[in-house]
Amino acid sequence: MVPKRHFHEESNSLEVPVQESKRRYTHEERNSLEVPVQESKRRYTLATAVREVMRGLSMQELLSRLEPLLRKVIREEVEREILLYLQSSPRPSFNQIEPSGSRGWQLHFINKLPDTLFTGSWIEAEDSRPVQIVIRSANSNNIITSGPLSSFKIEILVLDGDFGTDEKEDWTDKEFDVSVIREREGRRPLVTGDLIITLRDGVGYLGNITFTDNSSWIRSRKFRLGARAVQNTCSEERIREARSGAFIVKDHRGELYRKHHPPSFSDEIWRLERIGKDGVFHSRLAANGINTVQDFLRLLVTAPSVLRNILGSGMSNKTWKTIIQHARACVLDDKLYMYYSAMQSVGLLFNSIYKVIGVTFDGQNYQSLDNLTTSHMVRVFHPKLTPAV
């Protein structure tokens, strides 16, 4: 009786797939049969499949078991071949796989944006002119002024300030797309206004576009403007997107205290770089009657050491140089001052910040200081002459 019962168990194991059996085998029985049970986590391999063929599985059962294995093997091989191709390619990243089509045409920002913009203010170029965008040839940089490519719609986007820090002059569509910055959750659109521009003769201008949020909440703390074609005019040609320089966007309330570039004569002294409104340097200058950029420049020309002493030892030489450089960027007016010494028979011509720009010895003809002889220089600067204003 015992051998018969044993034979019955073996015949069941050959005729019925293990997965459908409700009986649990012992550890020793699993090893002897070499058939994976439902609870087993052993990997299904080709060797296992061959053993099951030997056990009498039908072809349909074999195919159903081999299909997942073959799919996995094929997928792994395809991925391996793609990786090998990319490693041998000049563009080793999935993000850099270019779709078909050339990049023979480029959108390009002509003028530079300011280093700092403010929310609520129109976006203008550094020289306060409208921001200009053109379509140009990638080979010659010539603007495309005729044909279908000279007139199409482009959209204005906001990009991460880090996009382009690698100084690459070309990028993929995917690289551009992932750099687009959207508004923060619960906020208004990041930029508002005329975000769709139509190029005319290859040229377009930004209209009334403003930022609604500052740039402090992203890692780079800077934005860029981007521009891309709404749709390509020619399916065979791909147009590279435009990318502006990076800039900071501050809240509008900061505009009240922003520095002017360039400063003007009438600007209050705190409009200069490194001089804060109501700060220590501002207070020291005001206490000595230096309230405007013009006051600052005049003392800088006539008595620079006095000006430096007013600001005190708390100002580093680096800060001093920064202030001086910014002040000298001021555009001078056309006012001139003249001082004539009858005793020395010398007349001096000064500009609006009291810098000598000409000398006369006959009261009529003026010449530059650079053209003076040594004897003439002695007459001009000894005794010391000062402007009569």
HELIX and SHEET records of a PDB file:
HELIX    1   1 VAL A    2  GLU A   15  1                                  14    
HELIX    2   2 VAL A   18  GLU A   20  5                                   3    
HELIX    3   3 HIS A   27  LEU A   33  1                                   7    
HELIX    4   4 LEU A   46  MET A   54  1                                   9    
HELIX    5   5 MET A   59  GLN A   87  1                                  29    
HELIX    6   6 PHE A   94  GLN A   96  5                                   3    
HELIX    7   7 PRO A  148  SER A  150  5                                   3    
HELIX    8   8 ASP A  173  VAL A  178  1                                   6    
HELIX    9   9 HIS A  252  TYR A  257  5                                   6    
HELIX   10  10 ILE A  269  ARG A  271  5                                   3    
HELIX   11  11 VAL A  280  ALA A  287  1                                   8    
HELIX   12  12 VAL A  293  THR A  302  1                                  10    
HELIX   13  13 PRO A  304  LEU A  311  1                                   8    
HELIX   14  14 ASN A  317  ARG A  328  1                                  12    
HELIX   15  15 LEU A  369  ASN A  371  5                                   3    
HELIX   16  16 THR A  374  PHE A  381  1                                   8    
SHEET    1   A 4 VAL A 203  TYR A 205  0                                        
SHEET    2   A 4 GLN A 132  SER A 137 -1                                        
SHEET    3   A 4 SER A 102  PHE A 109 -1                                        
SHEET    4   A 4 GLU A 237  ARG A 240  1                                        
SHEET    1   B 2 THR A 116  PHE A 118  0                                        
SHEET    2   B 2 ILE A 248  LYS A 250  1                                        
SHEET    1   C 4 ILE A 196  THR A 198  0                                        
SHEET    2   C 4 LYS A 153  ASP A 160 -1                                        
SHEET    3   C 4 PHE A 223  ALA A 229 -1                                        
SHEET    4   C 4 ALA A 242  ARG A 243 -1                                        
SHEET    1   D 2 VAL A 191  GLY A 193  0                                        
SHEET    2   D 2 ILE A 209  PHE A 211 -1                                        
SHEET    1   E 4 TYR A 337  SER A 341  0                                        
SHEET    2   E 4 VAL A 346  PHE A 350 -1                                        
SHEET    3   E 4 VAL A 356  THR A 360 -1                                        
SHEET    4   E 4 TYR A 366  GLN A 367 -1                                        
END                                                                             
